[in-house]
């Protein structure tokens, strides 16, 4: 199975969020299943060519990509994905991608990603490589299914190629004004509001992906159902309802070569399920680094998140003055909206031995918090999949989550009344500060029962959310698309 994996960001080359983690890990898992995978992404100026040993393709040839009535010069680069034999291809165009950041609000933002998508297809033509599946990810790749069916339909190279479009977050839709350049790039039928990409007088790259792809996937089974509703569809629920026969949900996996307490180089004390008693040493280490007192009877609650309302910080802000009075300590890592940051800083100053706010992002500290915390809080308003709750399970750090999206799919609520003691975390349904407070309180009370807590930790660490399992589901979907 030949798979072209197209993404605007890929770990370790360029990252702003979870899309990059998925785009780095899933191709590796597919490669292990004997797929011929090639990864395509833009060559941003943050990508250090010498670090990844990039080499230029077609050194003595120059290329131009036509968008509407304009031509843009193009260069192609390649390297192997670190530690694998997977080919990674980079689309270079200095004026478009040397901006000091992956995404911008500049007027040329739609042109940047029109260029990227056309260049990917034309590079496949130059390589004479005919993928069975082109796997597109989020709005930055949403035009590719349309291009394969229309602009490049003349090329028999793609006559058997199918396109899969994956929604990582329906809230990001790539919606732009229809400029002269865009208008001259597409035929009139492309702007049809029913069967095309027109969206309330503008053009939506995400809608193009939904309409023109052969199949649609998203990153958890529950989120696949949620986005069909007005509450979670973000205005696209009607489009998705019309395409629901080709919509499926596959929960994201995680890369256990990166997130695994047994081999994690970022944490002071490595451990596994058999040696989980060493976990407390990481807690002692982190509390000392944060100038907080250690008390074996008090759980440490961690949060690693963007400090925004989508991640539940509006209801957390309402509850935090009560939460810090519970018998627990808190550590928060992340940045976001100033109004929530200010609230957290204010409480942290009032209760310096109960709450430490690290309003920045540091990957090493993120790993240490996962290893040190006893409880991990994710009270999200919506969460397509979520990764930190899955990391937490592997680290024996018990998640407290709102039962939405991938949080619903990956966390099983603990029920202390069931003799078999099933469950690996705590969930609440209603989105309000009271439910949040009582779920955290319930987790803290369970922490005091060491026997039950040990069972919870064992249940959590025994779960397998590796990409090996999810990749097999994707491969099954690819084969279904080819039949």
C-alpha positions, 0 to 999 in steps of 0.5 A: 500500500503506497500512502502519501501523507500530507500535513502542514506540520510534522514532528520533529521538523515543525510543530504547533500542536497535536497535529504534528505529533500524529503526523510524525507517529502515524507514518512510522506505524504504517511503515512498520505495517509494510506501507510505502509511506512518503511524508510531505510538508512545507519547508518553513524557515524554522526547519534546520536543513543541516540538523536533518540532513536535507538535500535538494532534489533536481539540483539543476532544474527549476520549477514553477507552480501556477496559481490562477494567473500567477507563477511561483518558483518552487524548490524541493528537498528531502531527507529520511525521517529520523531513525527510519527509512521513510522519505520526507519531502519538503516544499520550498518557497521562501516568500511564502514559508519564511515567515518565522512562524508556521501560520499567519494572518497575512493576506497571502495565507490561502495562497501559501497553502494552495501553493503547497497542495499543488506543489505536493501533487506536482512533486508526485508527478516528477517522482512518477510515484502513484500513491494508492491513498493520499492522506490529507490532514486538516484544512491546509490540505483540504483542496488536494481531493478536489485537485486530484478529481479536477485539475490533475484528472488528466494524469493517469498516474492518479487514476486509481488514487483515493483521498482520505481527509482527516479532521483533527479539529473542526474549529479550524476551517481555513475560510478565506475571502474569494480574491481574484487569485483564488477566483482565477484558480477554480471553476465556477462549480467549485464555489457551489454552496451545496456541492462545492467549497463556498461557505457563506460567501467565502471559500472554505478549504476544510469544506472542500476536503469534506465534499471532494474526498473519498472518505473522511476520518476524525480522531475519535469515535465520539468526536465523529458523532459529536461533529454531526450536531450543532453543539460541536459541528462549528457550523459544518454539521450540515455539510457533515450530515450530507457526507456522513456515509463516508465519515468514520472515527479512529482514536489517535494513538501515542508514540510510546518511544517518546511517551513512556516512563520506562525509557523517558530521558526527560524524567529523573527516575524511570519506572514501569508497572512493576516498579511504579513505586519509584514514581513518587521520587519524580514527585519529590524531585518536581516539588523541590524544584518548584519550592513546594513542600512534599507530603506523601498524603497529598496528591499532586494534580497536573495540567499541561494545556493551552490556557484557553476556554476550549480547554476548560479554563473558564470553568476552572477559573470559577472553581480554582479558589475552591479547588486550592483549598482541597487537600492536594497540590497543583502544577500548571504548565501552558500559555493562553488567554491573559484573563485566565493566566491572570486569575491563575497567577492571582491564586498562585500568589495567594497559595504559593505552596498549593499552586505553581503556575508555569505560564510558558511551555517547556517539553522537558517539564511536560514530561516531568509533570506527567511522571510526577503528578498523581492526577491529571486534569482535562476539563475540556469544553470539546476535545477531538481526541486529546493526547495528554490523558493517554500519556497520563495513563501510561505514566500511571497519572490518573486523568480527571476529564470531561466526557467528550470526544476522545476523552470519552473514548479513552477514559473509563470512569472509576466505580468504587462500588463495583467489586471488579474495580474497573476504571482508569480515571474519573469523568464528568458530563456537564460543563460547569465548575460544580461538576469539575470541582466534585470530580476532582474532589472524588479523585482526591478522596480515592487517592486516600484509599491506597488499595483502590488507588493502586488498582487504578494505577494498574488499570491505567498503565495496562491500557494500550493506546500505541499507534500500532493498534490505530495504524491497523485501523487506518490500514483497514480503512485504506484497503476498504477505500481501494476495494 
